[in-house]
Amino acid sequence: MKKILASFAFITLLMGLVLPMFVSAQETLPTTCDIRRDPTSLISDCPASGNNIDVDHDYNGTRGAMCCMFGTILYVVDLIFMIVMVVVVIFILLGAFTLMTASGSAEGVAKGRGYIVMALVGVAVAVMAKALPYIIRTIIGY
């Protein structure tokens, strides 16, 4: 236990000394951004996707930086949703295959049902994650 604690303390100290070097090596903040996903479902004053917008510009009371942030959040959430749904389909197929090949075994049937239940839990989590940008908008106050 003492070795683990000493290793953890050493790694924390090392990161505390090395991390500031990475932060100081940053470039200046960008002044423009490309909107990959249309944020008008969240903020109606933002320009449509595919535009390169100025971060400091004011779009009818909405800063360009907010449009960039919400466009990026929507893009990442959509990407994660798509990946989770692919994994859900794989787990449903795996569960169905396990159920079909269980040969009446109670253990196999329980395992197959477990795969399908976990896939449905994954669908529920993915659908709740789609609400995340709207929750963030409410918290920020836009």
Backbone hydrogen bonds, N-H to C=O, Kabsch-Sander energy under -0.5 kcal/mol:
donor,donor_aa,acceptor,acceptor_aa,energy
5,L,1,M,-2.4
6,A,2,K,-2.5
7,S,3,K,-2.5
8,F,4,I,-2.5
9,A,5,L,-2.3
10,F,6,A,-2.3
11,I,7,S,-2.6
12,T,8,F,-2.4
13,L,9,A,-2.3
14,L,10,F,-2.7
15,M,11,I,-2.6
16,G,12,T,-2.0
17,L,13,L,-1.4
18,V,14,L,-2.3
19,L,15,M,-2.6
21,M,18,V,-1.2
22,F,18,V,-1.1
23,V,19,L,-1.9
24,S,20,P,-2.3
25,A,21,M,-0.8
26,Q,23,V,-1.4
33,C,53,I,-1.9
35,I,33,C,-0.5
35,I,51,N,-2.4
36,R,34,D,-0.7
41,S,38,D,-0.6
42,L,39,P,-1.6
43,I,39,P,-2.9
46,C,43,I,-1.4
50,G,35,I,-3.6
51,N,48,A,-0.9
53,I,33,C,-2.4
53,I,51,N,-0.7
55,V,31,T,-2.9
56,D,31,T,-0.5
57,H,54,D,-0.8
59,Y,57,H,-0.6
59,Y,62,T,-3.3
60,N,58,D,-0.9
62,T,59,Y,-1.3
63,R,61,G,-0.5
64,G,57,H,-2.0
65,A,55,V,-1.5
66,M,63,R,-0.5
67,C,63,R,-1.4
68,C,64,G,-2.3
69,M,65,A,-2.6
70,F,66,M,-2.7
71,G,67,C,-2.2
72,T,68,C,-2.3
73,I,69,M,-2.5
74,L,70,F,-2.5
75,Y,71,G,-2.0
76,V,72,T,-2.6
77,V,73,I,-2.6
78,D,74,L,-2.3
79,L,75,Y,-2.1
80,I,76,V,-2.7
81,F,77,V,-2.5
82,M,78,D,-2.2
83,I,79,L,-2.1
84,V,80,I,-2.7
85,M,81,F,-2.3
86,V,82,M,-1.8
87,V,83,I,-2.1
88,V,84,V,-2.5
89,V,85,M,-2.2
90,I,86,V,-2.1
91,F,87,V,-2.4
92,I,88,V,-2.5
93,L,89,V,-2.5
94,L,90,I,-2.5
95,G,91,F,-2.6
96,A,92,I,-2.6
97,F,93,L,-2.5
98,T,94,L,-2.4
99,L,95,G,-2.4
100,M,96,A,-2.3
101,T,97,F,-2.1
102,A,99,L,-0.9
105,S,102,A,-2.0
109,V,105,S,-2.4
110,A,106,A,-2.2
111,K,107,E,-2.0
112,G,108,G,-2.5
113,R,109,V,-2.5
114,G,110,A,-2.1
115,Y,111,K,-1.9
116,I,112,G,-1.9
117,V,113,R,-2.8
118,M,114,G,-2.4
119,A,115,Y,-1.9
120,L,116,I,-2.1
121,V,117,V,-2.2
122,G,118,M,-2.1
123,V,119,A,-1.9
124,A,120,L,-2.1
125,V,121,V,-2.4
126,A,122,G,-2.4
127,V,123,V,-2.4
128,M,124,A,-2.1
129,A,125,V,-2.0
130,K,126,A,-1.2
131,A,127,V,-0.5
131,A,128,M,-1.0
132,L,129,A,-1.4
135,I,131,A,-1.9
136,I,132,L,-2.6
137,R,133,P,-2.3
138,T,134,Y,-1.8
139,I,135,I,-2.4
140,I,136,I,-2.6
141,G,137,R,-2.0
142,Y,137,R,-1.9
